[in-house]
Amino acid sequence: MMRYSKLVNFEINRFSKIYISLLLITLVSQFVGVIIGTKSSLNRAHDIMLEEKISEAAYVTNYGGIDFTHIANTLWFLGPIALSAVALVFYIFLIWYRDWFGKNTFIYRLLMLPTSRLSIYLSKASAIFLMVLGLIAFQIIILPMENALFNSYVPESLLNMEMSTSSIIKFNGVLNLIIPTTFTQFLLSYGAGLMVMSILFTAIMFERSFRIKGIILGLVYCGIAAALFLTPVFVMASDVFYFYPGELVGILIALGIIVTGLSVWLGSWLLKNRVTV
């Protein structure tokens, strides 16, 4: 367990500079977006009021007030979230291939460690998952600050409503996806993320084990895993059988656990028996 913890810490430290950069980009971009977006909305409202010679109350009646959803849907706000997601997806591949193609071919030293190769596999997966949770926690921390800054800029007479953090998350599709509001949604969102990561890890192990043939085997495995997980959706689409929403969620969770477990087992088996130093 101690060696596993050290491996997780090691993997996180290797990505720490890029990770901190992502946090800073998110912080700066979103706060700048709040300031620019709020001023833009206020200027637009004032221009309309001057042009039509109407009061603030009339503007709110005719055009609606200003609320944080105007900010949360801008590129300034969603851009860094997308950038972080792309960076972590890219790192799923980099976390393995850097060890093979880096300056000192570090994978040889890594695989010679006196520890189970399953620990190496799980430590890389755990490092990525912890970094994902860290980014989400950071977003939850700064969101109320951004909302408070927005409310301080907008006059109460033009404010549509003073939204709570939970309301902002609810009315924004991206935030609602990455910040689950229920345990079921958490299982579906992050369980699916873990499943996809385990499938990709196994595809990488196929490629590392069999090279050119492994690319084909990896793609075939990805297709089989996706088809297995989506079987109940295909069944419902063909009108062969109907599942109630609760049943569908339960089946998808069960299949997700099976696919994830199978991927972890197969990936670790390939790493232990096929990937050599």
C-alpha positions as CSV (number, residue, x, y, z in Angstrom):
1,M,0.0,0.0,0.0
2,M,2.9,2.3,0.8
3,R,4.5,1.7,-2.6
4,Y,1.1,2.3,-4.3
5,S,0.8,5.7,-2.4
6,K,4.3,6.7,-3.4
7,L,3.6,5.8,-7.0
8,V,0.4,7.9,-7.0
9,N,2.3,10.8,-5.4
10,F,5.1,10.4,-8.0
11,E,2.6,10.5,-10.9
12,I,0.9,13.6,-9.6
13,N,4.2,15.4,-9.1
14,R,5.2,14.7,-12.7
15,F,2.1,16.5,-13.9
16,S,2.1,19.2,-11.2
17,K,3.4,22.1,-13.3
18,I,0.9,21.6,-16.1
19,Y,-1.8,21.0,-13.5
20,I,-1.1,24.2,-11.6
21,S,-1.1,26.0,-14.9
22,L,-4.6,24.7,-15.7
23,L,-5.8,25.9,-12.3
24,L,-4.3,29.3,-12.8
25,I,-5.7,29.6,-16.3
26,T,-9.2,28.6,-15.0
27,L,-8.9,31.2,-12.1
28,V,-7.7,34.1,-14.3
29,S,-9.9,33.4,-17.3
30,Q,-13.2,33.0,-15.4
31,F,-12.7,36.0,-13.2
32,V,-11.7,38.1,-16.2
33,G,-14.8,36.7,-17.9
34,V,-17.0,37.8,-15.0
35,I,-15.7,41.3,-15.2
36,I,-15.8,41.6,-19.0
37,G,-19.1,39.8,-19.4
38,T,-20.8,41.9,-16.6
39,K,-19.6,45.2,-18.0
40,S,-20.6,44.2,-21.5
41,S,-24.1,43.2,-20.3
42,L,-24.5,46.5,-18.4
43,N,-23.2,48.6,-21.3
44,R,-25.7,46.8,-23.6
45,A,-28.5,47.4,-21.2
46,H,-27.6,51.1,-20.8
47,D,-27.4,51.6,-24.5
48,I,-30.9,50.1,-25.0
49,M,-32.3,52.3,-22.2
50,L,-30.8,55.4,-23.7
51,E,-31.9,54.5,-27.2
52,E,-35.5,53.7,-26.3
53,K,-35.6,56.2,-23.4
54,I,-36.9,53.6,-20.9
55,S,-36.3,53.1,-17.2
56,E,-34.4,50.2,-15.6
57,A,-37.8,48.7,-14.6
58,A,-39.1,48.9,-18.1
59,Y,-35.9,47.4,-19.4
60,V,-36.2,44.4,-17.1
61,T,-39.9,44.0,-18.1
62,N,-39.1,44.1,-21.8
63,Y,-35.7,42.4,-22.0
64,G,-35.4,40.5,-18.7
65,G,-32.8,41.2,-16.0
66,I,-29.1,40.2,-16.0
67,D,-28.1,37.1,-14.2
68,F,-25.0,34.9,-13.9
69,T,-26.1,32.5,-16.7
70,H,-25.0,35.3,-19.1
71,I,-21.5,34.8,-17.7
72,A,-21.4,31.0,-17.2
73,N,-22.2,30.4,-20.9
74,T,-19.3,32.5,-22.3
75,L,-16.0,31.2,-23.7
76,W,-14.1,33.0,-20.9
77,F,-15.9,30.7,-18.4
78,L,-16.3,27.4,-20.3
79,G,-13.0,27.6,-22.3
80,P,-10.7,26.7,-19.4
81,I,-13.0,23.9,-18.4
82,A,-12.8,22.5,-21.9
83,L,-9.0,23.0,-22.0
84,S,-8.6,21.1,-18.7
85,A,-10.8,18.3,-20.0
86,V,-8.8,18.0,-23.2
87,A,-5.5,18.1,-21.2
88,L,-6.5,15.3,-18.9
89,V,-7.7,13.1,-21.8
90,F,-4.4,13.7,-23.5
91,Y,-2.6,12.9,-20.3
92,I,-4.3,9.4,-20.3
93,F,-2.0,8.6,-23.2
94,L,1.0,10.7,-22.1
95,I,1.1,9.1,-18.7
96,W,2.1,5.8,-20.4
97,Y,3.9,6.8,-23.5
98,R,6.1,9.4,-21.8
99,D,7.6,6.5,-19.9
100,W,8.5,4.6,-23.1
101,F,9.6,7.5,-25.3
102,G,11.0,9.9,-22.7
103,K,14.7,10.8,-22.6
104,N,15.7,7.9,-20.3
105,T,13.1,5.3,-21.2
106,F,11.8,5.4,-17.7
107,I,9.4,2.5,-18.2
108,Y,12.3,0.0,-17.8
109,R,13.0,1.3,-14.3
110,L,9.3,1.5,-13.4
111,L,8.6,-2.1,-14.4
112,M,11.7,-3.4,-12.5
113,L,10.4,-2.0,-9.2
114,P,9.8,-4.6,-6.5
115,T,6.1,-4.1,-6.6
116,S,3.1,-5.5,-8.4
117,R,2.6,-4.2,-11.9
118,L,-1.1,-3.8,-11.0
119,S,0.0,-1.1,-8.5
120,I,1.7,0.7,-11.4
121,Y,-1.5,0.5,-13.5
122,L,-3.8,1.6,-10.6
123,S,-1.4,4.4,-9.5
124,K,-1.6,6.0,-12.9
125,A,-5.4,5.7,-13.0
126,S,-5.7,7.0,-9.5
127,A,-3.5,10.0,-10.2
128,I,-5.7,11.1,-13.2
129,F,-8.9,10.5,-11.2
130,L,-7.6,12.6,-8.3
131,M,-6.6,15.4,-10.6
132,V,-10.0,15.4,-12.1
133,L,-11.6,15.6,-8.7
134,G,-9.2,18.4,-7.8
135,L,-10.2,20.5,-10.8
136,I,-13.9,20.0,-9.9
137,A,-13.2,20.9,-6.2
138,F,-11.4,24.0,-7.4
139,Q,-14.3,25.0,-9.6
140,I,-16.7,24.6,-6.7
141,I,-14.5,26.8,-4.5
142,I,-14.2,29.7,-6.9
143,L,-17.7,29.6,-8.3
144,P,-19.3,31.4,-5.2
145,M,-16.5,34.0,-5.4
146,E,-17.3,34.7,-9.0
147,N,-21.0,34.9,-8.3
148,A,-20.3,37.4,-5.5
149,L,-18.2,39.5,-7.8
150,F,-20.9,39.5,-10.4
151,N,-23.6,40.5,-7.9
152,S,-21.3,43.4,-6.7
153,Y,-21.1,44.8,-10.2
154,V,-24.8,44.6,-11.2
155,P,-27.3,47.1,-9.7
156,E,-30.1,45.4,-7.8
157,S,-32.6,47.0,-10.1
158,L,-31.1,45.2,-13.2
159,L,-30.5,41.9,-11.5
160,N,-32.8,39.2,-12.7
161,M,-32.3,37.3,-9.5
162,E,-29.5,36.7,-7.1
163,M,-28.6,33.1,-8.0
164,S,-27.2,30.6,-5.5
165,T,-24.2,28.4,-6.5
166,S,-26.6,25.4,-6.8
167,S,-28.8,27.4,-9.1
168,I,-25.9,28.3,-11.4
169,I,-24.9,24.7,-11.6
170,K,-28.5,23.6,-12.3
171,F,-29.0,26.0,-15.2
172,N,-25.6,25.5,-16.9
173,G,-25.3,22.2,-18.9
174,V,-21.5,21.9,-18.5
175,L,-21.4,22.7,-14.8
176,N,-24.4,20.4,-14.2
177,L,-22.4,17.6,-15.9
178,I,-19.1,18.0,-14.1
179,I,-20.5,18.9,-10.7
180,P,-23.2,16.2,-9.9
181,T,-26.0,17.3,-7.7
182,T,-27.1,13.8,-6.7
183,F,-25.3,10.6,-5.9
184,T,-26.8,8.8,-8.9
185,Q,-25.6,11.5,-11.2
186,F,-22.1,11.2,-9.6
187,L,-22.0,7.5,-10.3
188,L,-23.1,7.9,-13.9
189,S,-20.8,10.8,-14.7
190,Y,-17.6,9.8,-12.9
191,G,-18.3,6.1,-13.2
192,A,-18.5,6.5,-17.0
193,G,-15.3,8.6,-16.9
194,L,-13.5,5.8,-14.9
195,M,-14.8,3.2,-17.4
196,V,-13.6,5.2,-20.4
197,M,-10.2,5.7,-18.8
198,S,-9.8,2.0,-18.0
199,I,-10.8,1.1,-21.6
200,L,-8.2,3.5,-23.0
201,F,-5.6,2.1,-20.6
202,T,-6.3,-1.4,-21.9
203,A,-6.1,-0.3,-25.5
204,I,-2.7,1.3,-24.8
205,M,-1.6,-2.0,-23.2
206,F,-2.7,-3.9,-26.3
207,E,-0.6,-1.5,-28.5
208,R,2.4,-1.8,-26.2
209,S,2.1,-5.6,-26.2
210,F,1.6,-6.2,-29.9
211,R,2.6,-2.9,-31.6
212,I,0.9,-2.6,-35.0
213,K,-1.4,-5.5,-34.4
214,G,-2.1,-4.1,-30.9
215,I,-3.5,-0.9,-32.4
216,I,-6.1,-3.0,-34.2
217,L,-6.8,-5.1,-31.1
218,G,-7.1,-2.0,-29.0
219,L,-9.6,-0.4,-31.3
220,V,-11.6,-3.7,-31.5
221,Y,-11.6,-3.9,-27.7
222,C,-12.8,-0.3,-27.4
223,G,-15.7,-1.2,-29.8
224,I,-16.6,-4.3,-27.9
225,A,-16.5,-2.6,-24.5
226,A,-18.7,0.3,-25.8
227,A,-21.1,-2.1,-27.4
228,L,-21.4,-4.1,-24.2
229,F,-22.0,-1.0,-22.1
230,L,-24.6,0.4,-24.5
231,T,-26.5,-2.9,-25.1
232,P,-29.6,-1.9,-23.1
233,V,-29.8,1.4,-25.1
234,F,-29.6,-0.6,-28.3
235,V,-32.3,-3.0,-27.1
236,M,-34.6,-0.1,-26.2
237,A,-33.9,1.6,-29.6
238,S,-34.9,-1.6,-31.5
239,D,-38.2,-1.8,-29.5
240,V,-37.4,-5.4,-28.5
241,F,-37.7,-4.5,-24.8
242,Y,-38.5,-1.5,-22.7
243,F,-36.7,-0.5,-19.4
244,Y,-38.1,1.9,-16.9
245,P,-35.7,4.8,-16.2
246,G,-34.7,3.4,-12.8
247,E,-34.0,-0.1,-14.4
248,L,-32.0,1.5,-17.2
249,V,-29.8,3.4,-14.8
250,G,-29.3,0.3,-12.7
251,I,-28.4,-1.9,-15.7
252,L,-26.0,0.8,-17.0
253,I,-24.2,1.0,-13.6
254,A,-23.9,-2.8,-13.4
255,L,-22.5,-3.0,-17.0
256,G,-20.2,-0.1,-16.3
257,I,-18.8,-1.9,-13.3
258,I,-18.4,-5.1,-15.3
259,V,-16.6,-3.3,-18.2
260,T,-14.4,-1.3,-15.9
261,G,-13.4,-4.5,-13.9
262,L,-12.8,-6.4,-17.1
263,S,-10.7,-3.6,-18.5
264,V,-8.6,-3.2,-15.4
265,W,-8.0,-7.0,-15.2
266,L,-7.1,-7.3,-18.9
267,G,-4.9,-4.2,-18.8
268,S,-3.0,-5.4,-15.8
269,W,-2.7,-8.9,-17.2
270,L,-1.2,-7.5,-20.4
271,L,1.2,-5.3,-18.4
272,K,2.3,-8.2,-16.3
273,N,2.6,-10.9,-19.0
274,R,3.0,-9.2,-22.3
275,V,4.8,-5.9,-21.7
276,T,8.4,-6.7,-21.2
277,V,11.5,-4.8,-20.3
